[in-house]
């Protein structure tokens, strides 16, 4: 598929995939989560409030986002 997530922003980091989802980080500080598969489905758009120019890393159920000022780790475990 070919879709436009948002107009006026750019994506420098490579997308990453895990658990049936594709994570795309934008220069303006948002993480877009798209359902992997044949049809486009935007699952969420999450603000990290700081530019993201580095590809996220995924390991052991944790996804790491490096913004210009912070390192953010997100896990589904509590």
C-alpha positions in Angstrom: 0.0 0.0 0.0 0.9 3.6 -0.3 -0.3 6.1 2.3 0.5 9.5 3.6 0.8 9.6 7.4 1.0 13.3 7.7 1.8 16.2 5.5 4.7 18.6 6.3 6.9 16.3 8.3 9.7 14.0 7.4 11.0 10.6 8.4 14.7 10.2 8.7 14.9 7.0 10.9 14.2 3.6 9.4 10.9 1.9 10.4 11.1 -1.1 12.7 8.6 -4.0 13.1 7.7 -6.2 16.0 4.6 -8.2 17.1 2.7 -7.4 14.0 3.2 -3.7 14.1 5.4 -1.2 12.2 6.8 1.7 14.2 7.7 4.9 12.3 9.3 7.9 14.0 9.0 11.4 12.6 11.4 14.4 12.9 8.7 16.3 14.6 8.6 13.9 17.6 5.7 11.5 16.8 5.7 7.7 16.8 3.2 6.2 14.3 2.2 2.6 14.8 0.8 0.9 11.7 -0.7 -2.6 11.6 1.6 -4.9 9.5 -0.2 -6.6 6.6 -1.7 -6.1 3.1 -4.1 -3.3 4.1 -3.1 0.1 5.7 -4.4 0.6 9.2 -3.0 3.4 11.5 -3.2 2.1 15.1 -2.0 5.2 16.9 0.0 8.4 16.7 2.0 9.1 19.9 3.8 12.3 20.8 7.2 12.1 22.3 7.5 15.9 22.3 11.1 15.9 21.0 12.6 15.4 17.5 13.4 11.7 16.7 16.1 11.2 14.1 17.4 7.7 15.1 15.9 4.3 14.4 14.2 2.8 17.4 15.7 -0.4 18.9 13.6 -3.4 20.0 14.8 -6.1 22.4 13.3 -8.4 25.0 9.8 -6.9 24.8 11.1 -3.3 25.1 11.2 -0.6 22.4 13.7 2.2 22.9 13.3 5.6 21.3 16.2 8.1 21.3 15.0 11.6 20.9 17.2 14.7 20.7 17.2 15.0 24.6 15.9 11.7 26.0 16.1 7.9 25.9 12.7 6.5 26.3 12.0 2.8 27.0 8.5 1.4 26.6 7.3 -2.1 27.6 4.0 -3.8 27.9 5.1 -5.4 31.2 4.3 -3.7 34.5 
